[in-house]
Amino acid sequence: MKFRVINWVIFIALCLIWGSSFELMKLGMFENHDLSKPLLTPYQVASLRMISAGVIMIPFALKALKEVPKHLLHYLVLSGLLGSFFPAFLFCVAETKIGGGIAGSLNSLTPLFVIIVGALFFKLVTNTQKIIGVLIGLSGSCVLIYANTKGEAIPNYLSIGYVIVATFLYGINVNMITKKLTGVPSTQIAAVAFCSLIIPSLIILFITGYFNLPLGETKYIMATSASSVLGVLGTAVASILFYVLMKRAGGLFASTVTYGIPFVAIGWGLIHHEAISIIHIIGLIIILCGVYLANK
């Protein structure tokens, strides 16, 4: 019983952290959420996120490099690319055109891709109940997408496609960690993965002209701070918790964290005076039913 309670505590913590990450992306890219007042580019926000996550993990990486078997190091670097680097850029670019609520809802596709990728490429064995649970949760996320786009202009489907690609990469990463890195401690996976991303992220910051900006101005200090917090909490700390949850409860249960993210994303919407309709509530109830069934 205690084992399961701890799993759910980690689950809720991840929902809160990752659900808030969409808010932090907006704070980094736009002044006061005003799309007409851009601050940092999505590439700069994503790069700062990766750098801050990598820097905080350097002490752990130095130890990990001595202990992790050499033949597994490329899997750790690949995990950083698939599970953090590319998705970070995809989500930031997407949020220049779509809202955090939509992005958070689309993130619920991850468990479906965990099953699809696992069955096709990793010989994952699952059962009908889990598949039905994931599909129910997915249908709930579709309701949320509808609720967030109802009454608005036609959504930017290219941006929606970016988020879908990111969730597909998450599905690959979850299966790879479960199959290839079972014996590697969670902190070591995160440390090596994130530290390997520092140099390419610095190069992107340089190319995009970040260091030529008036970084001493308050608005840029706030934008950089939001992006850095996004890296420390939303990437480094959250990823360690996610790896721990995967090892404790399995990849499918861990991936259903994405079902809780819309709750937090919509909560931030309320703070910013966004209307929450009965359709939102129905979508959230459907998602909860899917999470319960998939993990029963």
N, C-alpha and C positions, 0 to 999 in steps of 0.2 A: 504493500500500500504506500509506504513512504517513498519507494522507488518511483512509483507512478506520479506521486504528488510533485516530486522534484522535477520530473519531466515536464509537467504542466506549468510549473513556475518558470522554467526556462522558456517554454513555449510562449507564455504571456509576455515575458520580458522581451523576447525577440519581436513579437507583434508590435509592442510599444516603440522599440527602437527603430525597426525598419519602417513602420507606419509613419514615423516622424521624419524619416529621411527625405520624403518627397517635399516636406515643408522646408527643410534645410537646403535642398537643391534650389528651390524658388528664392530663398533668401540670398543665396550666393549669386544667382543670375539676374535678379531684378530688385530694384529698390522698392521696398514696401509692397511687394507682389504686383507692382505696376508694370505690365508688359511693355509700356512705352518708355520705361526708364531702365534700360539694360545696364548691368554692371559688368560682371565677368561673363565670358563666353561659356557655353556648356563644356567645351574642351578644357578650359582652365579650371572650372569647378571640379570636374572629374579627376583632373591631374592632381589638384591640391588634395582631394580626397584620398587618392592612392599614396601620395607622398606622406601625408600625416599618418596614415595607417602603417606605412612601412617604417617610418622613423621611430614610432613608439614601440615597434616590435624588434628593433635592432638588437637589444640585449638578449632577447630570446633566440634570435636567429643565429647569433654567434655560438651559442651552446648547441642549437639544433644541428648546425652544419657538422659538428663533431660527432653527433650521435646518430643522425639519420643515415641509413645505408646509402651509399653512393648511387646504387642502381635505381633508387627511388626519387632522387632529387628532381629529375625531369618531370615526374608526376606532380611534385609540389609546385614547380614553376607553372606547369600547365593548369593546375588548379587555380592559381592566382589569376591567370589570364581568362579562363573560362568562367570562374565563379565571381570575379570582382572587376578586373580591368575592363574588358569589353562591355559587360553589362552596365558599368558605371557611365561610360560614354554614351551608350545607347539610350539609357534612361534620361540623362541630362539633355541630349539632343531632342528626345521625344517631348520633354516637358516644356520646350519652347513653343510647342503647338497645342498640346493637350494638358488637361488639368491633372493635379496629383491624385484626385479621386479616381479618374479613369485609369491612370498608370498603376495605382495600387490595386484596382480591381483586376486589370489584365495580368498582374503579377500572380494571380491565383491559378494561372495556367501551368505553373511549375509542377505541381504533383502529377498532372496529366502527362507532361513530358518526361517525368521521372519514370513512369510506367512504360510509356512508348519506347523511349531510348533503352531502358533496362531490358525490355522484352526483345527488342530488335538486335541490340549490340552486346548486351552483358548477360544474356541468358537468365534474366530475372524471373523468378517464379512468383506469381501472384494468384489471387483468387477472385471469383466473381464479385464477392461482397466489397472488396477493396475498390475494384474497378467501378462498381455502381456508386460507391460513396464519393469517389473522386469526380465522377460525372455529375452527380447531384451538386457537389460543391462548385463545379465548373458552371453549371446552369445558373446557380445563384450569382456567380460573378458576372455572367452575361446579363442578368437582370440589373445588376449594379451599373454595368456599362450603359445599358439603356436608360437607366434613371439619370445618369450623369450627362447624357447627350440629348435627352428629350428637350425639345424646345429650342435647341441651339442650332447653329449652322452645321452643315455636313462635317463630321469629324475628319481630321487629317489622318487618312488611313495609312500614309507612309510612316507617320510617327507611331501609330498603333502597331505597325509592322515591326518597328524597331524594338518595341517592348516585347512582342512575341518572340523575336529572335533572341532577346536577352533571356527570356524564360526557358527557351530551348537549350541555351548554353548552361543555365542552371541545372537543367535535367541531366545533361551530360556530366557535369561536375559532381553532382550528388552520387551518381552511379559509379563514377571513377573512384571517388574517395571510398565508397562502400566496398568496392571490389579490390582496389589496388593499395589502399593506405590504411587498412584496418588496424595494423599494428603500430602505426605512427601516432604519437600523442597529438591531441588537437592543437595545443599551443605551438608545437613544432611545425605543423602543417601551415598554420596561419603566418607564423613568423617568416619562414622561408618564402612562402608565396608572396607576401606583401613586400618584403625587402627586395625581391627580384624586380619589382615594378617601380622602384624609386627612380632609377636612371631614365627609363623611357618616359616617365611622367615629367621629369625635369626638362627633358628635351622638348616635349610638347609645350610646356609652359614657355620656354624660350622662343620657340617658333611662333607661337600665337601672340607674342608681345606682352606677356603678363608683367615682366619686369620693367617695362616702359610706362606702365600705368602710374598715376599719382597715388601710390599705395599708402601714403601718409594721411590721406583724406579719410574722414570718419566712415563714409559709406563703403569705401573699399576695405577698410579694416574690418567692418562688420561682415562684409561678403566673404572675405578671406577666413574670418573666424568661423562663420557658419560652415564653410566648406571643410575646414579643418576638424571641427566637431563631427561633421558628417563622416570623416575618415576615421577618427579615433573611436567613436561610438558605433556609427552605422556600418563600419567596415571591420576594423580590428576586433573590438570587443564582441560585436554581434557575430562575426564569423567564428570566433572561438566558441562562443555559446552554441552556434549552429552545429559545428563539428562535434561538440560534446553531445548534443542532442541526437545527432545521427548515430553515434557510437552506442548511446544508451538505449535508444528507441527504434533505430532503423531509419533508412533513407526516406521511406514513404511518409512516416509520421512527421519527421523533421520538415519535409517539403510542404506539409499542410500548414505550416506557419504562414504561408502566403495567403491562406484563407482568412487569417485574422487581421491582416494588414489593412484591408478596406475599412474596418471598424475605426482604426486610428486615423486613417486618411480623412474619413468623413467627420471625425471629431474635430480635426483641424479646420475642416470646412465650416463647421458650426462656429468656431472661434472667429473665422473671417466672414461670418454672417451669410453663409451659403444656405439655401433652403434644403431641408431634408424632408422628402416626401414619403408617403406610405410605400411606394415602390422600393425605396432604399431599405426600409424595414423588412419587407418581404424578402428581398435579396439576402440580407444578413441572416434571416432565419433559415433560408434554404442552405446557405453556406454552413451554418452550424450543424444542420442535419447531416450534411455530407461529411464534415469532419468527424462527427460522432460515428457514423456508419463505417467510414474507412478505417477507423482506429479501434473499433469495438473488439 
